[in-house]
């Protein structure tokens, strides 16, 4: 059964997305929409799209399109999810779900009212290493988790809307750090308290923070530490995750196909061959949830939970005090 998915927004990440889901081409008919029709046609030609649209409204109205992938600036997510809902289209929206909780809650309500699926494209949860870490924790292979650490220092300088606090919703924390918050919550549970500090700026001319350190605590007492910074120069090690438990520990690099489990003196290395970014698995889950008439993994409520963590971290930065999180029933 063909499934028409239209990418809204033909920017740099749309290229990454299209390349990463090439393996799903037999299941998905890909379309592209941009305010610049020539650009949309260029993407459709390059990435074997079925057709291109010169407006998002035209894409949403087309009967061949079953769902929209919202890959537009954060402050436009609500507008474009509303467009999808009004046209009865399912919607996959980039992280963060929105720049504000008010927008995010409106998006979830509109999707529910329209009877369409809303999923947040939090691909880190679908990385095979993250999935395997979750399996190890569920199976008790690590024992009681005690500490989870997530580290990233990446040479990136935001430009355009990404360097406008009012459009991005902040800086590195809401843009990239939210991935780490999502992985932390997925692996060891939603934190109930979060303390955050901004790192001294490393790049001139930025409108928001380019480095943050977070300490989060779950109700069970598991501690999570996140260090996420945009750097001027490259670093030698990719971003990594380390989980320490009472009987074993696990370590892996995000976006790499390998996880190491240390259990006493024994070391086990697990290798994964496909979809290390998790993007194809994200889209496959989105499509399956629609075909099976169920809520997707990483639904709108999960997106709100992740956004809440990011906004509470900002609150902590501003006050200099830990912020308390009211755990969601979802």
N, C-alpha and C positions, 0 to 999 in steps of 0.2 A: 504494500500500500504506500503510495507516494505521500510525502509529507513536505509541504511547502513552507520554508523558513526564510524570512526576509531580514537581512541585516540593515538596521537603521543607523546610518552614520558610517561613512567610508573614510575612517582615519587609520592611523598606524595599527591600532590593535585589531581592527577589522581584518587586516591582512594576516595577522597572527592567527586569528580565529579561523579564517577560511582555510589556511594551510593546515591547521591542526585537526580539522574535522574532515579532511579529504577522504579518510577511510570510511566515512559514513555516506559517501556520495550515492551509493546504491539505495539508501533508505531515505535520503533527503534531497529535495529539489531546492537549490539555493538561489535566492534573489538578493538584489542589492538596491538600496534607496539612499539618495543623497539630495540635498538642495541643488547640487550641481549634477545635472543629468549625464554630462560627459564623463564625470568622475565615476558615477554609478555604472555606466556602460564599460568603462575601463576595468573596474573590478569584476564585473560579470564576465568579461572576456578572459581576463587573467585567471580567474578562479572557477571557470566552467559554470557560471551562473546561468539560470534559465532565462532571466530577463532583468531589466533595470528600470528604476522609477526615478523621476525627477522631483518627487515630493513624497513625504512620509504618508500623507493622506491618501495618495493614489495607491501606495503599497498596501495600506490597511484596508482599502476598499476592494482590492482585487480578490476574486473568488479562488484563485489558484493558491493564494497564500493562507496557510493555516495558522501561522504564528509569526510574531515579530521578535527579533533579537535586538534589544535596545542597547546600543553601543554609543550613546551620546553623552555629553557632559552631565555630571551628577545633578546639577540643578534643573535639568530638563527631563529627568526620569519620570517624574509624576505626570507631566504633560503627555509624554509618549506612551506610558502605560494606560493613561486615560483614553488615548486615541485607540489603542488596541482593544480595550474593554468595550468602547462604544461600537466597534466594528465586529465584536464577537471573536476576536483573535486571542489565542493564548499568547503569553508573553514571557520571554526569558530576558531578564534585565541584569546588566552588569552590576558588580559590586562597586561601592556600597549601594544598597537598595535605593537610597536617596541621601540627600545632604541633611535633611531634618526628619525628626520623628513624625511631625505632623504630615509631611508629604508621604512618608512611608506608610503610615496608617491609612491615609486616604487611598493610596494605591491598592492596598490589600482589600479594603472595603469595596472599591470599584470592581476589582477582579472577581471577588466573591459574588457581588450583585449581578454581574454579567455571566456568571457561571463558567469563567475561563480560568485556566491554570496560570498562576504567577509563580515563577521560579527565579531565584537569584543565582547568577552564574558564578558561584563561589567554587571555582575549579580546584582550589587547593584541597578541598575535602575529598575530591575524586581522584587525586594523585594516587597511584598504586602503593607508594610507600606509606602515605597517610592511612589508606585503607588497611594495609597490613598492620600498621602500628595499632590501629583500632582493634583489629582482630586479636592481636597479641594481648592487649589489655583486657578485652572481653573474655578471653580464654584463661586469664590469670597467669599467663606466661611470664609477666613482669612482677607479679605480686601486687601489693598495694602501691599504686603510684604515689610518689612523694614530691618529686620536682620535675617540671617540664620547662626546658629552656628553648627559646626560638631566637635565632640571631640572623640579622641581615644587614650588610653594609654594601650599598650598591651605587655605582657611579652614574647618577641620574640628575639632570637639571630640568625641572618642570618649566614648561613654556605655555604660552597661550592661556586657555581657561584653567589649566592645572596650576598655574601660578596666580590665580585669583581666588582668594579665600571665599568670597561670596558665591563663586560658581563651584569650586571644588569641595567646599564645606570645611576646609582646613588645609593641612599640608600632608606630610608623609604618613601621619597616623591614619587618617581616614582614607587615604589613597592606596597605600600599600600595607600599612600596619594592620589594617582590618583583616587582611588575609591571615595574619598570625593570630589575632584574637579569635578568629573563626576556627582555626585548627586547634588552638588551645581548648576552646569550649567543646569542640567535637570529640577530642580525645579524653579529656579528664573532667568534663562537665562545666556548666556555666558558673563563672566566678560570682561570689556574693560581695566581694570587696576588691577595689582596684586603686592602686597608687601609681601616679605617673609623674615623670620629670622630663622637661624639655632639655635636650642636649644643646650646648652652645652652637649657634649657627656656623655652618661650614662654608656657605656660599653667599655672596653678597646679592642683594636685590630680590630676595624671595619674600613673598607676601605672607608666608606662614612657616611653621616649623619644618626643619629638614632632618630632625633627629629626636627620638624619644626613647626613654627606658620605662618599662612598665613592670610592676610587681602585682600579680593578681592572686587571690586566694579563693578556693572553692569552699562550700559548706563542710566538706570532709577534711579540710585542712591541706589539700594539695596546693603547692605553691607553683605559680607560673611566672617566668621571667622572660620578657621580650625586650630585645635591643634592636631597633630598626632605624637606620639612618640612610639618607642620600649622601653620598660622598663625592668629592671632587675627583679623586683618583680611584682606579680599580683596586680591589683587594684580592688576595690570592685564593681565599676560600669562598665557595658559594654559600648561600644561606643554608642554615642547618637547624635540625631539631634534635634534642636529646631528652630522653625520658628515663628517669631513675625510679626504680621501684624497690620493694623490700627484698626481692629475690633475683632480679635481673635488670638490665638496662638496654635501651635501644637507641640507635643513632642513625640518622639519615640526612642527606642533603635534599632540599626541595628542588624538584625538577630534575633529579638524577635517578637512575633506575636501580638503586641498591639500598638495602637496609641491613644493618649489622645488629645482631642480638648477642649481648654478652651475659652469659649465665654461669656465674662462678668462673672457673677456668676455661669453660667452653665458649667458643665464638662461632656463631652461625651467620653466614652471609646469604641473603636472599636477593636474587636479581630479577628484574622485571624488564620485559622487552619492548612493550608497547605503551604509547600514550602517557609518557612521563609527566606531561603538563596537566593531565586530567580534563582537558577541554572536550575531547571526543566523548569521554564517559559522561561528562556533564550534559551534553546535548542528547546523548542516547537515553539518559534518565529522563530528561524533559519530554522527549518523544514518547517513551514508554508510559510515563504517567498519564499522558493524554489518551493514548490508545487503551489504557487500562482503567480510565475514568477514576483516577485517584490523585491525591495530593503528591507532589513531587518531593523527593528529598531536597532539602534546602529551599523550602517554600517561603512565602512572604513573611510569616511569623519568625522563621529562623533568621531572615534578613534583618528584621526589626531587632532581634536579640543581639546580633552582631553590631548593628549600628548603635544600640544602647551602650554596649561596652566601649565603643570608640568615643561616644559623647561623654560618658562618665570619666574616661581617661582625660579628656579635655577639661572637664570640671575639676578633676584633681590637680591638673597642671595650674589652673587658674587660682585655686584656693590654697594650694600647697598641702592639702590634707587628703587622706584616703576618701574615696567616694563609695557609698554603699549602693548595691544593685538589688532591686527587688526582682526575685527570680520569676520568670514567666511560667504560667501553667502549661504553655504549648510545648 
